[in-house]
Amino acid sequence: MSLIFSEDFTGGNKGNFDTEVIGDGIAYAGGTATLTIPVTDAPTYLMEDAGFIDNTPQANFQFDIKISDLTLASTNRAINIFSLWDGAQVALWLSLHDDDLDGEADSIKVEYQRNSGGNFADSYPVSGLADDTFVTMSIYYRAAYSNQDGGQIVVKVDGTEIADIAISDQHVSRYLVDKFAIGNAVGSNTAIQRTITFDNVKVDATGTFVSTASNLYVDPENGVDTNPGTAALPVKSAGLLSYALVAGDTITLVNNATPHRLNSEFHGAFATKVAGTAASPITITSDTGKATCTTAWLVESGGTFDWTASGTAGEFYVTQSSGDPGIGVEPYLIAVGAASDEFDDLTRIFANSKTPGSLASGEFGYGDADTLGYNTVYYKPASGSTPSRAELVFGANNCFNVAHNYTIINNLKIRSSASGIAESSTTGCVFSNNDIGYGAGYGISSSGGDPLIIGNECHYNQTHVQGAVGSENGGGFALLSASTARLEGNYGHHNADDGVDIAGTSTAVTVVGNRLNYNGSNSSDGYGIEIQTGTGAIQIHHNTCKGNTARGISLLTATASNITNNICADNSIWGLFCGTGSNVTGGENYLNGNGNSDAVGGTGTYTSATDSTDDPLIDSNDVPTSSSPVLGIGTKWWGTNPRPIGANGKPYPDFDIDIGGVQSTHSPHDPINL
């Protein structure tokens, strides 16, 4: 963990730096990089901006530096050596000054932006500075958040601490830095031509500068973000560690009564910053059971976000304890309940622009009904008394954003977020055995990647709505322009829209061994599996699609696709639908009890001679009963490939395969009967 970037210039010109140089260029010799600083005030620096400190809340920078001439022509002159940036905003900078007025630099001045009261600036004496002599500088920076352990800036020279500055959330802490610069970073008042030489540049998240793969622990109840992340000394915020990983790292989320909050109050969602490898993936998991993760902001009496009685009787609004007291954007999902309630027990409501000042009991709104001068969230509880607890979820806040290869996320319980896991254009990722529900989007979505999505339960996503919501708003699983992705052994149920939604230019996707039931709870457009236009070569085998508000399996214009061994029962419209332009082969599918007809709907081409409309006789867990006609008649379609996993977590047998998403023990050749 920890080591994010390292450069010793051994090989000479290093692209990471050379492409970012400003000014007269870099000379590489003897395993160092030297900048020539002109007499003018033009900045000349090395800058690393490769994305690894993109919106970083905590980082430690270390480098060797020597300056050819420490002479300062007057007391108002300085040699700038380091800065941190938030976009075009300089958040923090360090420079050498002459405090004792002898004409030579003898102190380091630290300056940073503040939201109010003027910028911070103070000088700290340094002993041992000399012309053309290397010293090792280290600068530790941690942003402060109102509900966290406080911000900090620590500066060391040759291992000796010269400054330890506490910063509050009114200061630079609001800037999540995204690049750094070393050298004459912001235009020194130099008046003397000099050279600055650098070596051994390192960046990490904690100060250990170690690149060995580790098991890092996160405990939101007992952790401290300045801890090293060991089991004995865990960190507090999972989002912090996304900046501190190397291939092979495992992040273990401690499962206790306090949820892991992946919002900007706690260093943000977990967004991958580094790829694993096939042999050394990045893994995020739970220590015992399934640790709860959420992006929701907690509103409770005495908390960072608290309730205030509105001027309208029975209504309450949310205020913040520091900074801007309002809520800057309308939340997408609001969940209310008692302080001790589990997330699943909360009442979830989507705001849908109800009007503060005229709310009905149990409704939310967003605005300013009290001449506050800012917008915020209003709620009118049915009880008439101050609410105990609310969880605010904002529309774009996913718990885990995965954009790097070979990332594994398993054994987590994800609640009250936008999407639980959102993957984009990766290879080799695995999302397994997660329980994702009560969110505002999809449980798991993949856009352009090839993940293995196996053994997850995605349920009740975007349900309990106080206003009208159309289709395509939230579901179990979404594959958008995916290629060779695989959904295997999952359970998607009671979602607002589809159990599985496959769209875009998705090809060669396999959907096998899933249970996809009772979806479409907020519309009449809920499908067990919906395959939209532009897709092809989709394999759909051994799924159970039951009780959905529209169709069990629907293919709009899918081509060269194959559908076998599925059960589509008791869906409100069609069990199986093939739209115009579809060209599908199938076999051994059971279509029974569906609303329109148990025949195949649509005008597309569907070829099968072995489907049945008989009752599959499955129990409430979708397991075939002892008298079921689907026992042992399924086709072994996977050939010599590994046996797929069903929704009960067990591999399909090589003999007597039952049709549907779950295998029974009733087949005569099942090992339990031998």
C-alpha positions as CSV (number, residue, x, y, z in Angstrom):
1,M,0.0,0.0,0.0
2,S,0.8,3.6,0.3
3,L,3.4,4.4,-2.4
4,I,1.6,6.1,-5.2
5,F,4.5,7.4,-7.3
6,S,8.3,7.2,-7.2
7,E,10.9,8.6,-9.5
8,D,14.7,8.6,-9.1
9,F,15.7,9.8,-12.6
10,T,18.1,6.9,-13.0
11,G,17.2,6.5,-16.6
12,G,17.5,10.2,-17.4
13,N,14.6,12.1,-19.1
14,K,11.4,10.9,-17.4
15,G,8.2,11.5,-19.4
16,N,6.1,11.9,-16.3
17,F,7.9,15.1,-15.5
18,D,9.3,16.3,-18.8
19,T,5.9,16.6,-20.4
20,E,4.8,18.9,-17.6
21,V,7.8,21.2,-17.4
22,I,7.2,24.9,-17.5
23,G,10.0,27.3,-18.4
24,D,13.5,26.6,-19.7
25,G,13.5,22.8,-19.4
26,I,15.2,20.1,-17.4
27,A,18.7,18.9,-17.5
28,Y,19.2,15.2,-16.6
29,A,22.6,14.1,-15.4
30,G,23.9,11.8,-12.7
31,G,20.4,10.4,-11.9
32,T,19.0,13.9,-11.0
33,A,16.8,16.5,-12.6
34,T,18.0,20.1,-12.6
35,L,16.0,23.2,-13.4
36,T,17.6,26.5,-14.3
37,I,15.7,29.4,-12.7
38,P,15.8,32.6,-14.7
39,V,16.2,36.1,-13.2
40,T,12.6,36.9,-14.3
41,D,9.6,35.9,-12.2
42,A,8.5,33.3,-14.8
43,P,7.7,30.0,-13.1
44,T,9.9,27.0,-13.9
45,Y,9.0,23.7,-12.4
46,L,8.5,20.0,-12.5
47,M,4.9,19.1,-12.2
48,E,3.4,15.6,-12.0
49,D,-0.3,15.5,-13.1
50,A,-0.8,11.9,-14.1
51,G,-4.2,11.6,-12.3
52,F,-3.0,9.6,-9.3
53,I,-3.7,12.5,-6.9
54,D,-6.9,13.5,-8.6
55,N,-9.1,15.1,-5.8
56,T,-6.8,13.6,-3.2
57,P,-7.8,14.4,0.5
58,Q,-4.5,13.2,2.0
59,A,-1.0,12.8,0.6
60,N,2.7,12.8,1.6
61,F,5.3,14.3,-0.7
62,Q,9.1,13.7,-0.3
63,F,12.0,14.8,-2.5
64,D,15.7,15.6,-2.3
65,I,16.5,19.2,-3.2
66,K,19.6,21.3,-3.5
67,I,19.8,25.0,-4.6
68,S,23.0,26.4,-6.2
69,D,22.7,29.8,-4.5
70,L,20.6,30.6,-1.4
71,T,21.2,34.3,-1.7
72,L,18.1,36.5,-1.5
73,A,18.6,40.0,-2.9
74,S,16.2,41.6,-0.4
75,T,13.8,40.6,2.4
76,N,10.8,40.5,0.1
77,R,12.4,38.0,-2.2
78,A,11.7,34.2,-2.0
79,I,12.5,30.9,-3.7
80,N,9.3,28.9,-4.1
81,I,9.9,25.1,-3.9
82,F,6.6,23.3,-3.7
83,S,2.8,23.8,-4.2
84,L,-0.4,21.9,-4.2
85,W,-3.2,22.8,-6.6
86,D,-7.0,22.4,-6.8
87,G,-7.5,22.9,-10.5
88,A,-6.2,26.5,-11.2
89,Q,-6.3,27.3,-7.5
90,V,-3.1,27.2,-5.5
91,A,-4.2,25.5,-2.3
92,L,-0.8,25.3,-0.5
93,W,2.7,26.6,-1.2
94,L,6.1,26.5,0.5
95,S,9.0,29.0,-0.2
96,L,12.4,29.8,1.3
97,H,12.8,33.1,3.0
98,D,15.5,35.2,4.9
99,D,14.1,35.8,8.3
100,D,17.3,37.0,10.0
101,L,18.0,39.5,7.2
102,D,21.5,38.2,6.6
103,G,20.9,37.8,2.8
104,E,20.7,34.0,2.9
105,A,17.6,31.8,3.0
106,D,17.1,30.4,6.5
107,S,13.4,29.6,6.9
108,I,10.5,27.9,5.1
109,K,7.3,29.9,4.7
110,V,4.0,28.0,4.6
111,E,1.0,29.6,3.0
112,Y,-2.5,28.3,2.3
113,Q,-5.8,29.5,1.2
114,R,-8.6,30.2,3.7
115,N,-12.3,30.6,3.1
116,S,-12.3,33.7,5.4
117,G,-10.0,35.8,7.5
118,G,-7.2,36.1,4.9
119,N,-4.7,33.4,3.9
120,F,-2.5,31.7,6.4
121,A,1.2,32.5,6.2
122,D,4.0,31.8,8.7
123,S,7.7,31.2,8.6
124,Y,9.6,28.3,10.3
125,P,13.4,28.4,10.8
126,V,15.5,25.7,9.3
127,S,19.1,24.9,10.3
128,G,21.7,23.3,8.0
129,L,20.7,25.0,4.7
130,A,23.7,25.5,2.5
131,D,24.4,26.3,-1.2
132,D,24.6,23.3,-3.5
133,T,23.8,20.8,-0.7
134,F,21.0,18.2,-0.8
135,V,18.4,18.1,2.0
136,T,15.3,15.8,2.1
137,M,12.0,17.6,2.2
138,S,8.7,16.0,3.2
139,I,5.3,17.6,3.2
140,Y,2.3,15.9,4.6
141,Y,-1.2,17.3,3.8
142,R,-4.6,16.1,5.0
143,A,-7.8,17.9,4.3
144,A,-10.2,18.7,7.2
145,Y,-13.8,17.8,7.2
146,S,-16.4,18.9,9.8
147,N,-17.0,15.3,11.0
148,Q,-13.4,14.0,10.7
149,D,-10.2,14.1,12.6
150,G,-9.1,17.5,11.5
151,G,-6.7,18.7,8.8
152,Q,-3.0,18.9,9.1
153,I,0.1,20.2,7.4
154,V,3.5,18.8,8.5
155,V,6.8,19.9,7.1
156,K,10.1,18.1,7.7
157,V,13.7,18.7,6.6
158,D,16.1,15.8,6.8
159,G,13.6,14.0,9.1
160,T,13.4,16.9,11.6
161,E,9.9,18.4,11.9
162,I,9.9,22.1,11.5
163,A,6.1,22.7,11.2
164,D,3.0,21.0,12.4
165,I,-0.1,23.1,11.5
166,A,-3.7,22.1,12.4
167,I,-6.2,23.3,9.8
168,S,-10.0,23.5,10.2
169,D,-12.7,23.0,7.7
170,Q,-12.8,26.8,7.2
171,H,-9.3,26.6,5.7
172,V,-7.6,24.9,2.8
173,S,-9.3,21.7,3.7
174,R,-12.1,22.4,1.3
175,Y,-9.7,21.9,-1.6
176,L,-9.2,18.3,-2.6
177,V,-5.8,18.7,-4.4
178,D,-5.4,17.3,-7.9
179,K,-1.8,18.1,-8.8
180,F,1.5,19.2,-7.3
181,A,4.5,21.2,-8.4
182,I,8.1,21.2,-7.3
183,G,10.6,23.8,-8.3
184,N,10.0,27.5,-8.9
185,A,6.3,26.7,-8.7
186,V,4.4,29.9,-8.6
187,G,7.0,32.5,-9.9
188,S,9.7,33.3,-7.3
189,N,10.9,36.8,-6.9
190,T,14.4,35.5,-7.5
191,A,16.5,38.4,-9.1
192,I,19.4,35.8,-9.2
193,Q,19.8,33.1,-11.8
194,R,20.2,29.8,-9.9
195,T,19.6,26.0,-10.4
196,I,17.4,23.7,-8.4
197,T,18.2,20.0,-8.5
198,F,15.8,17.2,-7.5
199,D,16.1,13.5,-6.8
200,N,14.1,10.7,-5.3
201,V,10.6,12.2,-5.7
202,K,8.0,10.1,-3.9
203,V,4.3,10.5,-3.3
204,D,2.2,8.3,-0.9
205,A,-0.9,8.5,1.2
206,T,0.4,8.0,4.7
207,G,4.1,8.7,5.0
208,T,5.5,5.2,5.0
209,F,6.7,5.2,1.3
210,V,6.3,1.4,1.1
211,S,5.0,-0.4,-2.0
212,T,4.5,-3.9,-0.6
213,A,0.9,-5.2,-1.1
214,S,-0.9,-5.1,2.2
215,N,-4.2,-5.9,3.9
216,L,-5.6,-2.5,4.8
217,Y,-8.4,-2.2,7.4
218,V,-11.2,0.4,7.6
219,D,-13.3,0.8,10.8
220,P,-15.7,3.7,10.7
221,E,-16.4,3.3,14.4
222,N,-12.9,3.0,15.9
223,G,-10.6,4.1,13.1
224,V,-8.6,7.3,12.7
225,D,-7.6,8.5,9.3
226,T,-4.0,9.2,10.3
227,N,-3.5,5.5,11.3
228,P,-1.5,3.2,9.0
229,G,-4.5,1.0,8.2
230,T,-3.4,-2.2,10.1
231,A,-5.9,-4.4,11.9
232,A,-4.8,-2.9,15.2
233,L,-4.7,0.7,13.9
234,P,-7.4,1.0,11.1
235,V,-8.3,4.1,9.2
236,K,-11.8,5.6,9.4
237,S,-12.7,6.3,5.8
238,A,-12.7,3.8,3.0
239,G,-12.6,6.5,0.4
240,L,-9.3,7.7,1.7
241,L,-7.6,4.4,0.7
242,S,-8.4,4.6,-2.9
243,Y,-5.4,6.9,-3.2
244,A,-3.1,4.5,-1.3
245,L,-3.2,1.2,-3.2
246,V,-0.8,-0.9,-5.2
247,A,-1.6,-4.1,-7.1
248,G,-2.3,-7.0,-4.7
249,D,-3.7,-4.8,-1.9
250,T,-6.8,-5.9,0.0
251,I,-9.1,-3.4,1.7
252,T,-11.0,-5.1,4.6
253,L,-14.1,-3.2,5.8
254,V,-14.8,-3.9,9.4
255,N,-18.4,-4.9,10.0
256,N,-19.9,-3.2,13.0
257,A,-22.9,-1.0,13.9
258,T,-21.5,2.1,12.1
259,P,-21.9,2.0,8.3
260,H,-19.0,2.9,6.0
261,R,-20.1,6.3,4.6
262,L,-18.7,6.9,1.1
263,N,-19.7,10.5,0.7
264,S,-17.6,13.7,0.6
265,E,-17.9,14.2,4.3
266,F,-15.8,11.1,4.6
267,H,-13.4,11.5,1.7
268,G,-15.9,10.6,-1.0
269,A,-17.0,7.4,-2.8
270,F,-14.4,4.7,-3.4
271,A,-13.1,5.5,-6.9
272,T,-10.3,3.2,-8.1
273,K,-7.1,5.0,-8.9
274,V,-4.8,2.0,-9.8
275,A,-5.3,-1.3,-11.6
276,G,-4.6,-4.7,-10.2
277,T,-3.2,-7.5,-12.3
278,A,-4.6,-11.0,-13.0
279,A,-2.2,-12.4,-10.4
280,S,-2.5,-9.5,-7.9
281,P,-5.9,-7.9,-8.1
282,I,-7.2,-5.0,-5.9
283,T,-9.7,-6.5,-3.5
284,I,-12.4,-4.8,-1.4
285,T,-14.2,-7.1,1.1
286,S,-15.6,-7.4,4.6
287,D,-14.0,-9.0,7.6
288,T,-17.1,-10.9,8.8
289,G,-20.5,-11.1,7.4
290,K,-21.2,-8.2,5.1
291,A,-20.1,-4.7,6.1
292,T,-22.7,-2.0,5.3
293,C,-21.7,0.8,2.9
294,T,-23.7,3.9,1.9
295,T,-23.2,7.2,0.2
296,A,-26.0,8.7,2.3
297,W,-25.5,11.8,4.5
298,L,-26.9,11.3,8.1
299,V,-29.2,13.9,9.5
300,E,-29.8,13.5,13.3
301,S,-30.2,15.6,16.4
302,G,-26.8,17.0,17.4
303,G,-25.0,15.7,14.3
304,T,-23.2,17.5,11.5
305,F,-26.6,17.8,9.8
306,D,-29.5,18.6,12.1
307,W,-33.2,19.4,12.1
308,T,-34.7,22.9,12.7
309,A,-38.4,23.6,13.0
310,S,-39.9,25.5,10.0
311,G,-42.2,28.4,10.3
312,T,-44.8,26.1,8.7
313,A,-46.4,24.0,11.4
314,G,-45.2,20.3,11.4
315,E,-42.4,20.8,8.9
316,F,-38.7,20.6,9.7
317,Y,-35.6,21.6,7.6
318,V,-32.0,20.4,7.5
319,T,-29.1,22.7,8.5
320,Q,-25.4,22.1,8.6
321,S,-23.3,22.8,11.8
322,S,-20.5,24.5,9.9
323,G,-19.9,26.2,6.5
324,D,-22.9,26.9,4.4
325,P,-25.9,25.8,6.5
326,G,-28.0,24.7,3.4
327,I,-28.0,21.8,1.1
328,G,-26.7,22.8,-2.3
329,V,-28.5,20.3,-4.5
330,E,-31.8,18.4,-4.2
331,P,-31.3,14.9,-2.9
332,Y,-32.6,12.1,-5.0
333,L,-33.6,9.7,-2.3
334,I,-34.4,10.3,1.4
335,A,-34.9,7.6,4.0
336,V,-36.3,8.2,7.4
337,G,-36.7,6.2,10.6
338,A,-35.5,5.8,14.1
339,A,-31.8,6.2,15.0
340,S,-31.5,2.5,15.8
341,D,-33.1,1.3,12.5
342,E,-31.3,-0.8,10.0
343,F,-31.2,0.7,6.5
344,D,-33.7,-1.9,5.3
345,D,-36.2,-0.7,7.9
346,L,-36.1,2.9,6.9
347,T,-38.9,4.4,4.8
348,R,-37.5,5.5,1.5
349,I,-39.0,8.4,-0.4
350,F,-38.0,10.1,-3.6
351,A,-38.4,13.9,-3.4
352,N,-40.0,14.6,-6.8
353,S,-40.2,18.4,-6.2
354,K,-42.8,18.6,-3.5
355,T,-43.2,22.2,-2.2
356,P,-41.9,23.2,1.2
357,G,-44.5,25.0,3.2
358,S,-47.3,22.9,1.8
359,L,-46.1,19.3,2.4
360,A,-48.5,16.5,3.3
361,S,-47.5,14.2,6.2
362,G,-44.6,12.0,5.2
363,E,-43.5,14.1,2.3
364,F,-40.2,15.8,1.5
365,G,-39.4,18.9,-0.5
366,Y,-36.4,21.0,-1.5
367,G,-36.3,24.8,-1.4
368,D,-36.6,27.8,1.0
369,A,-39.9,28.3,2.7
370,D,-38.5,30.3,5.6
371,T,-36.6,33.1,3.9
372,L,-33.3,31.4,4.9
373,G,-31.3,32.7,1.9
374,Y,-30.4,29.1,0.9
375,N,-32.1,26.0,-0.2
376,T,-32.4,22.9,2.0
377,V,-34.4,19.8,2.6
378,Y,-37.8,19.9,4.3
379,Y,-39.8,17.0,5.8
380,K,-43.1,16.7,7.4
381,P,-43.3,13.7,9.7
382,A,-46.6,12.1,10.4
383,S,-45.9,12.2,14.1
384,G,-45.6,16.0,14.2
385,S,-42.5,15.7,16.4
386,T,-38.9,16.4,15.4
387,P,-37.6,13.5,13.2
388,S,-35.1,11.1,14.7
389,R,-33.0,10.3,11.6
390,A,-32.8,10.8,7.9
391,E,-30.4,9.6,5.2
392,L,-30.0,11.9,2.2
393,V,-28.8,10.3,-1.1
394,F,-27.7,12.5,-4.0
395,G,-28.2,11.3,-7.6
396,A,-24.7,10.9,-8.9
397,N,-23.2,9.3,-5.8
398,N,-22.3,5.7,-6.4
399,C,-20.7,3.7,-3.6
400,F,-17.9,2.2,-5.7
401,N,-16.7,3.6,-9.1
402,V,-14.5,1.1,-10.8
403,A,-12.5,2.3,-13.8
404,H,-9.3,0.1,-13.4
405,N,-8.7,-3.5,-14.3
406,Y,-8.7,-6.5,-12.0
407,T,-10.7,-5.0,-9.1
408,I,-12.6,-7.4,-6.9
409,I,-15.5,-6.3,-4.7
410,N,-17.2,-9.0,-2.6
411,N,-19.2,-9.7,0.5
412,L,-20.5,-6.2,1.1
413,K,-23.9,-4.8,2.0
414,I,-24.6,-1.6,0.0
415,R,-27.6,0.5,0.9
416,S,-29.0,4.0,0.1
417,S,-26.7,5.0,-2.7
418,A,-27.1,5.8,-6.4
419,S,-25.7,2.7,-8.0
420,G,-24.0,0.3,-5.6
421,I,-21.1,-0.6,-8.0
422,A,-20.6,1.3,-11.3
423,E,-17.9,-0.2,-13.6
424,S,-16.5,1.4,-16.7
425,S,-14.4,-0.1,-19.5
426,T,-12.3,-2.5,-17.4
427,T,-11.0,-6.0,-17.9
428,G,-10.9,-8.8,-15.3
429,C,-13.1,-7.3,-12.6
430,V,-15.2,-9.5,-10.3
431,F,-18.2,-8.4,-8.2
432,S,-19.4,-11.3,-6.1
433,N,-21.7,-12.1,-3.2
434,N,-22.8,-8.5,-2.5
435,D,-26.2,-7.5,-1.1
436,I,-27.2,-4.3,-2.8
437,G,-30.5,-2.7,-2.2
438,Y,-32.8,0.3,-1.5
439,G,-30.7,2.6,-3.8
440,A,-31.6,5.2,-6.3
441,G,-30.2,3.5,-9.4
442,Y,-28.9,0.0,-10.4
443,G,-27.4,-2.4,-8.0
444,I,-24.5,-3.1,-10.3
445,S,-23.9,-1.5,-13.7
446,S,-21.2,-2.1,-16.3
447,S,-20.4,0.2,-19.1
448,G,-18.0,-1.1,-21.7
449,G,-16.3,-3.7,-19.5
450,D,-16.2,-7.5,-19.2
451,P,-16.9,-8.1,-15.5
452,L,-17.9,-11.4,-13.9
453,I,-20.9,-10.6,-11.8
454,I,-21.7,-13.6,-9.7
455,G,-23.8,-14.5,-6.6
456,N,-25.1,-11.0,-5.9
457,E,-28.5,-10.0,-4.6
458,C,-29.9,-6.7,-6.0
459,H,-33.3,-5.7,-4.7
460,Y,-35.7,-2.8,-4.0
461,N,-33.7,-0.3,-6.0
462,Q,-35.6,2.9,-6.6
463,T,-38.8,1.8,-4.9
464,H,-41.1,3.6,-2.4
465,V,-41.6,6.7,-4.5
466,Q,-43.8,9.6,-3.4
467,G,-44.4,10.9,-6.9
468,A,-44.7,9.5,-10.4
469,V,-41.6,7.6,-11.8
470,G,-41.4,6.2,-15.2
471,S,-39.5,3.1,-16.4
472,E,-35.7,2.7,-16.8
473,N,-35.0,4.4,-13.5
474,G,-33.6,1.8,-11.3
475,G,-33.0,-2.0,-11.4
476,G,-30.9,-4.9,-10.5
477,F,-28.2,-5.2,-13.1
478,A,-27.3,-3.2,-16.1
479,L,-24.8,-4.1,-18.9
480,L,-24.3,-1.1,-21.3
481,S,-22.1,-1.8,-24.3
482,A,-20.5,-4.7,-22.5
483,S,-18.4,-7.4,-24.2
484,T,-18.0,-10.9,-22.8
485,A,-19.4,-9.9,-19.5
486,R,-21.0,-12.7,-17.5
487,L,-24.0,-12.6,-15.0
488,E,-24.0,-15.8,-13.1
489,G,-26.0,-17.0,-10.1
490,N,-27.5,-13.7,-9.1
491,Y,-30.8,-12.8,-7.6
492,G,-32.6,-9.6,-8.7
493,H,-36.0,-8.9,-7.3
494,H,-38.5,-6.2,-6.4
495,N,-36.6,-3.5,-8.3
496,A,-38.4,-0.5,-9.8
497,D,-37.5,-1.5,-13.4
498,D,-35.7,-4.5,-14.8
499,G,-33.9,-7.4,-13.1
500,V,-31.3,-7.3,-15.9
501,D,-31.0,-4.6,-18.5
502,I,-28.7,-5.3,-21.5
503,A,-28.3,-2.3,-23.9
504,G,-26.0,-0.4,-26.2
505,T,-23.6,-2.5,-28.3
506,S,-23.4,-5.4,-25.8
507,T,-22.1,-8.6,-27.4
508,A,-21.1,-12.1,-26.3
509,V,-22.7,-11.5,-22.9
510,T,-23.8,-14.6,-20.9
511,V,-26.7,-14.5,-18.4
512,V,-26.8,-17.9,-16.6
513,G,-28.3,-19.3,-13.4
514,N,-30.1,-16.2,-12.2
515,R,-33.4,-15.6,-10.4
516,L,-35.0,-12.4,-11.7
517,N,-38.4,-12.0,-10.1
518,Y,-41.1,-9.4,-9.2
519,N,-39.4,-6.5,-10.9
520,G,-41.2,-3.4,-12.2
521,S,-42.6,-2.4,-8.8
522,N,-42.9,1.2,-9.9
523,S,-44.0,0.7,-13.4
524,S,-45.8,-1.8,-15.7
525,D,-42.6,-2.1,-17.7
526,G,-40.6,-4.4,-15.5
527,Y,-38.7,-7.3,-17.2
528,G,-36.8,-10.2,-15.7
529,I,-34.3,-9.8,-18.5
530,E,-34.5,-7.0,-21.1
531,I,-32.2,-7.1,-24.1
532,Q,-32.5,-3.8,-26.0
533,T,-31.6,-2.7,-29.5
534,G,-28.0,-3.0,-30.9
535,T,-27.1,-6.2,-29.0
536,G,-26.0,-9.5,-30.4
537,A,-24.7,-13.0,-29.5
538,I,-26.4,-13.0,-26.0
539,Q,-26.5,-16.3,-24.2
540,I,-29.4,-16.7,-21.8
541,H,-29.5,-20.0,-20.0
542,H,-30.9,-21.5,-16.8
543,N,-32.7,-18.4,-15.5
544,T,-35.9,-18.2,-13.6
545,C,-38.0,-15.0,-14.5
546,K,-41.2,-15.0,-12.4
547,G,-43.8,-12.4,-11.5
548,N,-42.4,-9.4,-13.4
549,T,-44.8,-6.6,-14.3
550,A,-44.2,-6.9,-18.1
551,R,-42.1,-9.8,-19.6
552,G,-40.0,-12.6,-18.3
553,I,-37.4,-12.3,-21.1
554,S,-37.6,-9.7,-23.8
555,L,-35.3,-9.3,-26.9
556,L,-36.0,-6.3,-29.0
557,T,-33.6,-6.6,-32.0
558,A,-31.0,-9.0,-30.6
559,T,-29.3,-11.2,-33.3
560,A,-27.5,-14.5,-33.1
561,S,-28.6,-15.1,-29.6
562,N,-29.5,-18.3,-27.8
563,I,-32.1,-19.0,-25.0
564,T,-32.3,-22.4,-23.4
565,N,-33.4,-24.0,-20.1
566,N,-35.2,-20.9,-18.7
567,I,-38.4,-20.7,-16.7
568,C,-40.7,-17.7,-17.5
569,A,-43.7,-18.0,-15.3
570,D,-46.5,-15.7,-14.0
571,N,-45.2,-12.5,-15.7
572,S,-47.9,-9.9,-16.4
573,I,-47.6,-9.8,-20.2
574,W,-45.3,-12.2,-22.0
575,G,-43.1,-15.0,-20.8
576,L,-40.7,-14.6,-23.8
577,F,-40.8,-11.8,-26.4
578,C,-38.8,-11.5,-29.6
579,G,-39.1,-8.1,-31.3
580,T,-38.8,-7.2,-35.0
581,G,-35.3,-8.0,-36.2
582,S,-34.4,-10.5,-33.5
583,N,-33.0,-13.8,-34.7
584,V,-33.0,-16.2,-31.7
585,T,-32.7,-19.9,-31.2
586,G,-33.9,-21.6,-28.1
587,G,-34.9,-24.8,-26.4
588,E,-36.3,-26.4,-23.2
589,N,-37.8,-23.1,-22.0
590,Y,-40.9,-23.4,-19.8
591,L,-43.5,-20.6,-20.4
592,N,-46.4,-20.8,-18.0
593,G,-49.0,-18.6,-16.5
594,N,-48.0,-15.4,-18.3
595,G,-50.6,-12.7,-18.8
596,N,-50.9,-12.3,-22.6
597,S,-50.1,-15.8,-23.7
598,D,-47.7,-18.6,-23.0
599,A,-46.8,-18.4,-26.7
600,V,-43.7,-16.5,-27.7
601,G,-44.6,-12.8,-28.4
602,G,-43.3,-10.4,-31.0
603,T,-42.6,-10.7,-34.8
604,G,-38.9,-11.6,-34.6
605,T,-37.5,-15.0,-35.6
606,Y,-37.5,-17.5,-32.8
607,T,-36.5,-21.1,-33.5
608,S,-37.3,-23.8,-31.0
609,A,-39.2,-27.1,-31.1
610,T,-38.7,-28.1,-27.4
611,D,-40.3,-25.4,-25.3
612,S,-43.2,-26.2,-23.0
613,T,-46.2,-24.4,-21.5
614,D,-46.6,-26.9,-18.6
615,D,-46.5,-25.6,-15.1
616,P,-42.8,-26.0,-14.0
617,L,-44.0,-26.7,-10.3
618,I,-41.3,-24.7,-8.5
619,D,-41.5,-23.6,-4.9
620,S,-41.3,-20.1,-3.4
621,N,-37.5,-20.2,-3.7
622,D,-37.7,-21.3,-7.3
623,V,-36.5,-24.8,-6.6
624,P,-38.2,-27.5,-8.7
625,T,-40.4,-29.8,-6.5
626,S,-40.2,-33.6,-6.5
627,S,-43.0,-33.8,-9.1
628,S,-41.7,-31.0,-11.4
629,P,-41.6,-31.7,-15.1
630,V,-38.3,-29.7,-15.4
631,L,-36.2,-32.3,-13.4
632,G,-33.2,-33.6,-15.3
633,I,-34.2,-32.6,-18.8
634,G,-32.0,-29.5,-19.3
635,T,-29.3,-29.3,-22.0
636,K,-25.7,-29.2,-21.0
637,W,-24.9,-26.2,-23.2
638,W,-21.5,-25.2,-21.8
639,G,-19.5,-28.0,-23.5
640,T,-16.0,-28.4,-22.0
641,N,-16.0,-24.9,-20.3
642,P,-16.2,-24.7,-16.5
643,R,-19.6,-25.5,-15.0
644,P,-21.7,-22.4,-14.4
645,I,-23.0,-21.5,-10.9
646,G,-26.7,-21.3,-10.2
647,A,-28.6,-18.9,-7.9
648,N,-28.1,-21.3,-5.0
649,G,-24.4,-20.9,-5.2
650,K,-23.8,-24.4,-6.4
651,P,-22.3,-25.5,-9.8
652,Y,-24.7,-27.1,-12.3
653,P,-24.1,-30.8,-12.5
654,D,-22.7,-32.7,-15.5
655,F,-25.8,-34.9,-15.6
656,D,-29.6,-34.6,-15.0
657,I,-29.7,-30.8,-15.3
658,D,-32.9,-29.2,-14.0
659,I,-34.3,-26.3,-16.0
660,G,-34.3,-22.9,-14.3
661,G,-32.1,-20.8,-12.1
662,V,-31.8,-23.2,-9.2
663,Q,-31.0,-26.9,-9.2
664,S,-33.0,-29.3,-7.0
665,T,-31.9,-32.5,-5.2
666,H,-34.7,-34.5,-6.7
667,S,-32.9,-35.8,-9.8
668,P,-32.1,-39.5,-9.3
669,H,-28.4,-39.0,-10.2
670,D,-27.9,-36.1,-7.8
671,P,-25.1,-37.1,-5.4
672,I,-27.4,-36.8,-2.4
673,N,-29.5,-39.7,-3.9
674,L,-26.6,-42.0,-4.8
